[in-house]
Amino acid sequence: MYTKEEILSQPGEFKKVLSYLNQLPTSSFPYFLTDSDVVYFVGCGSSYYLGISACKYFSRVTGIETKAIPSGELLLSDMKSMISTKLKYSAVMISRSGNTTETVVAAEKLNKIGIKTFGITLDGKSDLQKVCDLCLSLPLEEKSVVMTKSFSCMLLSLFFVSDKLSGKEPKYDRLINDSSDFVSELCQLGEDQTLFKANHYVFLGSGIYEGIARESALKLQEMSLSMAEAFSSLEYRHGPKALVTNDTVIVLYSSGQSEKEEMNLLGEMRELGASTICRSPIAEDGRDAFIQVIFAQLLGLFIAKCKGLNPDQPRNLSRTVILNHSFKKNT
């Protein structure tokens, strides 16, 4: 089961990726992003959720306005607002394979109107590598259909790039060195069978952790065919809590900045019958988000096993979404 192996291999992969990033020359970093008024973070599925977390970290350390946007939404836009405004835009294009149709075509559209793009992928010979002004290709191979270690390593890399562009020294050695113990502790989840028998899972997170919450719900949907949702933490009170029952498990990724409000929220959900889990931060400024996502990856894996499902062969999914030529031609 290579999905399991790739999840568990992440501490070692983090070290390899960090070593690679530390050896990159200055010319490999997209300093043109810092000359922008607005930076878009663009991707599909997991890559879009990755962009949500990455863009919020980028804003935090650089002070530049950002927006995460699905590739398809950008692709279908006429982009008139970007052309007519005096604001200067740039974009970060995210794709594991570098060949996801919506992301590649969106990058081509941005190029046509003079917006610079920075790509991040695992394939140095991909279409994305060819169309972006600058592209970072990580020394990483992932066999699984669902994104696991590629998600966490690309997020780590975008945190690192953000630090570099802001003039901040990237410091991830301690976090990465501790990640082996973190993963070992999470593996004990497999002993709690009651956690796997819920029929409704909810993931909550705010700021940088919102993208992690959304990716967490997607992992359970993809790997274990579970009913899973995700929300910005305090938004959950405003309607979605109507679905809470005794069979609901709510996982909150705590930001550590509004702990009282987060605990009050979980207390309210327990009164409605939900089981709750709080994932406390292990680093400041949300820099641990690339590690925290492993919790949901393992949870999805364990639930799949409990259901007799094979996460290496997720239902109805393919590793890369490639759309036909007529779609590309008509956009």
Beta strands, then each sheet from edge to edge (+ up, - down):
strand 1: 38-43
strand 2: 65-70
strand 3: 89-94
strand 4: 116-121
strand 5: 134-137
strand 6: 200-205
strand 7: 228-232
strand 8: 248-253
strand 9: 275-279
sheet 1: 2+ 1+ 3+ 4+ 5+
sheet 2: 7+ 6+ 8+ 9+
end
